[in-house]
Each structure stands twice: as C-alpha cells, then as structure tokens.
C-alpha cells in the first residue's frame, strides 16, 4: 500500500449514533447489555450443539456456524462502540478502521450464505426427505460451510483493496458507529466511481445471490407444504423452518435497506445508522433466542445440560 496516498489522514473520528453527552451513558449501558446477551446466547447455542448428540444434524451444524459468525461480528463493532461512548475523542487509527471494515464485510457475507445454506437444508429435508441423509451428509455440509466462509473472504479482500486505493486527505469524520465501506467512500478526496461499480457488483453477488437462493428454496418448500393433505401436517412441517424465515426476513430487510441506498443519500440518512444497528447488533442477539423459543430439541438439550450440571 502506498502510504503517500493516505498521508493526510492517520486516524478517523467515529461520529456514532449520537453526539449528545447526556445520551452516552444510556447508550453505553444499553449496548453493553445487548452485547452480553448476544455473547451468552450464542455461546450457549454452541455449547448445546457441541454437547448434545441429538443436535449433531446438518441444520444445527449450520446454526453453529451462524452463532460463530454472530459472536465475532458483534465483537468486531460493539467493543469499540462502547469505548467511544465513554471517550471524549472517538478516534480509530487508519489501519484499525480498515481492519474493522474488512472483518465486518467478511462476516456479513458469510452470514448471508450461511442463511442460504440453511434454507437449502430445509428444502432438502422437506422436499426430498428420503434422500436427505445422503444429500446432506457430513462431507456435503462441510463443503457448503467452507464455501460460505470462502465467499466472505473474497468479498472482504475485494472491499479492502478498493478502499486502500483511495486518497484520504480530510475530513476524517466517519458518519457511522463503525467503519464501513459507504461512509469511507464519502470521505475520499479521489474519484470513487470505479470502486462504486465494484461495490455494486460485489453486493449483487454476495447479497442478492444468496437472497435469490433463499427465495427459490422457500418457493419449493411452500409448494411441497401445500401438497400435504392435513392442516396439522402442514403446520408441523412449516414450523421446522419458521424460525429461519424470521431470521432471514429481519436480516435481509435491514441489510438491503442500508446497502442498496445511493451513496449521495448516505450521510443525510440518520435512519440508516439506526437500521444498521438491527442487522449488525440486534440480529446477532435475537438469532439464538428465535431458534430456541420455537425449537423443542434446543429446549430439551438445555434442560439436559442444566440437569447434568446440577447433579454433577
């Protein structure tokens, strides 16, 4: 990287969610509680899946991957945000900002494809139940998960390379609560036309493509459910993918709203930051809760683990 391109900016100032001093403590306490709940919930999901043999199925294998993504994702953004709430100078070094953006872009794309893999898993389980163990064998699901992580890596490398080719000569105030692609493009003093084209291509491949896979899977799933004769059978079958459908809806609605808006509107749209909180902070907290509340197997695994710890 040519350091001369960035000689004007050695650090960025994170504007955050609010500049009002009286709101900083309230925001700190709120996001600290959310962070602790997120860490606890996702760690609990990982412990249950690891320790209970009844949860060693493809669906829970992908759920474990989702919990890992959510754990790391909130740890990339929230601790620095908590620090900024209590700091007078809300700064982050230039390379720290690039690293945060790299990690975040990596993880959100991995989550997009993990959700698509979970939708495919439900499609196979409902539409091809007899061949499910053969199609979703251990080798196949490991390859699917590895593909999700690899695509996330390609996305983050591409985004980081695009940002690192830009000139930053001031101002250096990031209009967000963490370093992300769009607010950094707004700060560049060089042309971002080529980078914006690359970004749109990457968003289409890494965001819209998995969404289309999810939609295609659910079209087939709903078609198969409608063919079930009894209403009880339809209800029970649909309940196996209801939690996933709720998670996908929350994640894609909020993420699409933020990333598909024109760059010229980004700095003027305070609601973008609030909605970004949903997919980057709230969703990782809700995911283990959503999957636990409607899942008898997860509840049973929790009771078993609790009893085992109590009597031991």
ZAMARGU-4260 file (C-alpha; in steps of 0.2 Angstrom, whole numbers, plus 5000, padded with zeros to 4 digits):
<rodrens>
0) 5000/5000/5000 | 5007/5017/4995 | 5007/5027/5012 | 5008/5043/5002 | 4990/5041/4997
5) 4985/5042/5015 | 4997/5055/5022 | 4983/5067/5026 | 4973/5055/5037 | 4981/5044/5050
10) 4965/5041/5060 | 4946/5043/5058 | 4934/5050/5070 | 4918/5039/5073 | 4903/5051/5074
15) 4892/5037/5082 | 4874/5036/5085 | 4873/5052/5095 | 4883/5067/5099 | 4873/5072/5114
20) 4884/5070/5130 | 4869/5065/5141 | 4864/5050/5130 | 4882/5042/5130 | 4880/5033/5147
25) 4862/5027/5142 | 4869/5021/5125 | 4884/5013/5134 | 4873/5003/5146 | 4860/4998/5133
30) 4873/4991/5121 | 4883/4983/5135 | 4868/4973/5140 | 4864/4969/5122 | 4882/4963/5119
35) 4882/4952/5135 | 4866/4944/5130 | 4872/4941/5112 | 4889/4933/5119 | 4879/4922/5132
40) 4866/4917/5120 | 4877/4912/5105 | 4890/4903/5117 | 4875/4893/5124 | 4869/4888/5107
45) 4887/4882/5103 | 4889/4873/5119 | 4872/4864/5117 | 4876/4859/5099 | 4893/4853/5104
50) 4887/4843/5119 | 4871/4835/5114 | 4871/4821/5101 | 4853/4825/5096 | 4859/4841/5089
55) 4873/4834/5078 | 4862/4836/5062 | 4865/4847/5047 | 4853/4860/5052 | 4862/4863/5069
60) 4879/4862/5061 | 4874/4877/5051 | 4866/4885/5066 | 4883/4883/5075 | 4892/4892/5061
65) 4879/4906/5062 | 4882/4908/5080 | 4901/4909/5077 | 4898/4922/5064 | 4887/4932/5076
70) 4899/4931/5091 | 4913/4938/5080 | 4903/4950/5071 | 4897/4959/5087 | 4915/4958/5094
75) 4921/4967/5079 | 4910/4983/5081 | 4902/4984/5099 | 4918/4984/5110 | 4925/4999/5100
80) 4907/5007/5100 | 4906/5005/5119 | 4924/5013/5121 | 4918/5028/5111 | 4903/5031/5122
85) 4915/5034/5136 | 4928/5043/5127 | 4929/5062/5123 | 4939/5058/5107 | 4931/5045/5097
90) 4945/5040/5086 | 4951/5024/5077 | 4968/5023/5068 | 4968/5022/5049 | 4973/5004/5048
95) 4962/4999/5063 | 4947/5007/5053 | 4952/4997/5038 | 4953/4981/5048 | 4936/4983/5056
100) 4928/4986/5039 | 4937/4971/5032 | 4931/4959/5046 | 4914/4966/5046 | 4912/4964/5027
105) 4919/4946/5029 | 4906/4941/5042 | 4890/4949/5035 | 4893/4940/5018 | 4897/4923/5027
110) 4880/4926/5036 | 4871/4929/5020 | 4877/4912/5013 | 4875/4903/5029 | 4857/4908/5029
115) 4856/4902/5011 | 4864/4885/5016 | 4851/4884/5030 | 4837/4887/5018 | 4844/4874/5006
120) 4845/4862/5020 | 4826/4864/5024 | 4822/4862/5006 | 4831/4845/5005 | 4823/4840/5022
125) 4805/4844/5016 | 4806/4841/4998 | 4817/4826/4997 | 4816/4818/5015 | 4821/4800/5009
130) 4837/4807/5001 | 4841/4819/5015 | 4854/4809/5024 | 4863/4806/5008 | 4862/4823/5001
135) 4866/4832/5017 | 4880/4820/5023 | 4895/4827/5033 | 4906/4830/5018 | 4892/4840/5009
140) 4888/4851/5023 | 4907/4854/5027 | 4909/4859/5009 | 4894/4871/5010 | 4900/4879/5025
145) 4918/4881/5019 | 4911/4889/5003 | 4901/4902/5013 | 4917/4907/5023 | 4927/4907/5007
150) 4915/4919/4998 | 4915/4930/5013 | 4934/4931/5012 | 4934/4935/4993 | 4921/4949/4997
155) 4932/4957/5011 | 4948/4956/5002 | 4939/4965/4987 | 4932/4978/4998 | 4948/4982/5007
160) 4958/4983/4991 | 4945/4996/4984 | 4946/5007/5000 | 4965/5006/5001 | 4967/5013/4983
165) 4958/5029/4988 | 4966/5045/4994 | 4960/5052/5011 | 4966/5070/5014 | 4952/5076/5025
170) 4939/5077/5033 | 4941/5061/5043 | 4924/5060/5052 | 4915/5043/5048 | 4897/5046/5048
175) 4893/5029/5056 | 4895/5020/5073 | 4909/5009/5065 | 4920/5009/5049 | 4911/5003/5034
180) 4913/5004/5015 | 4900/5018/5011 | 4905/5031/5024 | 4923/5028/5020 | 4919/5031/5001
185) 4911/5048/5007 | 4927/5054/5014 | 4938/5050/4999 | 4946/5065/4990 | 4949/5055/4975
190) 4936/5048/4962 | 4926/5033/4969 | 4917/5029/4953 | 4927/5013/4949 | 4926/5007/4967
195) 4907/5010/4967 | 4905/4999/4952 | 4915/4985/4960 | 4904/4988/4976 | 4888/4986/4967
200) 4894/4970/4958 | 4900/4963/4974 | 4884/4967/4983 | 4874/4959/4969 | 4884/4943/4970
205) 4886/4942/4989 | 4870/4949/4995 | 4857/4947/4981 | 4863/4930/4975 | 4860/4921/4992
210) 4844/4930/4994 | 4838/4923/4977 | 4844/4906/4983 | 4833/4908/4999 | 4818/4913/4989
215) 4820/4899/4977 | 4821/4886/4992 | 4806/4893/5000 | 4796/4893/4984 | 4799/4875/4983
220) 4796/4872/5002 | 4779/4881/5002 | 4774/4871/4986 | 4778/4855/4995 | 4769/4860/5011
225) 4753/4865/5001 | 4753/4847/4994 | 4751/4840/5012 | 4733/4835/5015 | 4731/4838/5033
230) 4732/4855/5041 | 4741/4848/5056 | 4754/4841/5044 | 4756/4857/5035 | 4758/4866/5052
235) 4771/4854/5059 | 4781/4855/5043 | 4781/4873/5041 | 4786/4875/5060 | 4803/4867/5056
240) 4808/4882/5045 | 4798/4896/5053 | 4812/4902/5064 | 4824/4903/5050 | 4812/4913/5039
245) 4810/4925/5053 | 4829/4927/5055 | 4831/4929/5036 | 4817/4942/5035 | 4825/4953/5049
250) 4842/4952/5042 | 4839/4955/5023 | 4826/4969/5025 | 4838/4979/5036 | 4853/4975/5027
255) 4846/4978/5010 | 4839/4995/5015 | 4856/5001/5021 | 4867/4994/5007 | 4856/4997/4992
260) 4853/5016/4996 | 4863/5028/4985 | 4879/5035/4992 | 4874/5053/4990 | 4860/5050/5002
265) 4870/5040/5015 | 4877/5055/5025 | 4860/5063/5026 | 4850/5047/5032 | 4851/5046/5051
270) 4839/5031/5050 | 4852/5021/5040 | 4863/5020/5056 | 4848/5015/5067 | 4843/5001/5054
275) 4862/4996/5053 | 4860/4993/5072 | 4847/4980/5068 | 4857/4969/5056 | 4874/4972/5065
280) 4870/4972/5083 | 4851/4967/5087 | 4850/4952/5074 | 4865/4943/5082 | 4856/4944/5099
285) 4840/4939/5093 | 4846/4924/5082 | 4849/4912/5097 | 4833/4917/5105 | 4822/4915/5090
290) 4830/4897/5087 | 4827/4892/5105 | 4810/4898/5108 | 4802/4888/5094 | 4813/4873/5095
295) 4809/4858/5106 | 4826/4850/5103 | 4836/4865/5109 | 4825/4867/5124 | 4827/4848/5128
300) 4846/4850/5126 | 4846/4865/5138 | 4836/4855/5151 | 4848/4840/5149 | 4863/4851/5151
305) 4856/4860/5166 | 4851/4844/5175 | 4868/4837/5171 | 4877/4852/5178 | 4866/4852/5193
310) 4868/4834/5198 | 4886/4833/5194
</rodrens>
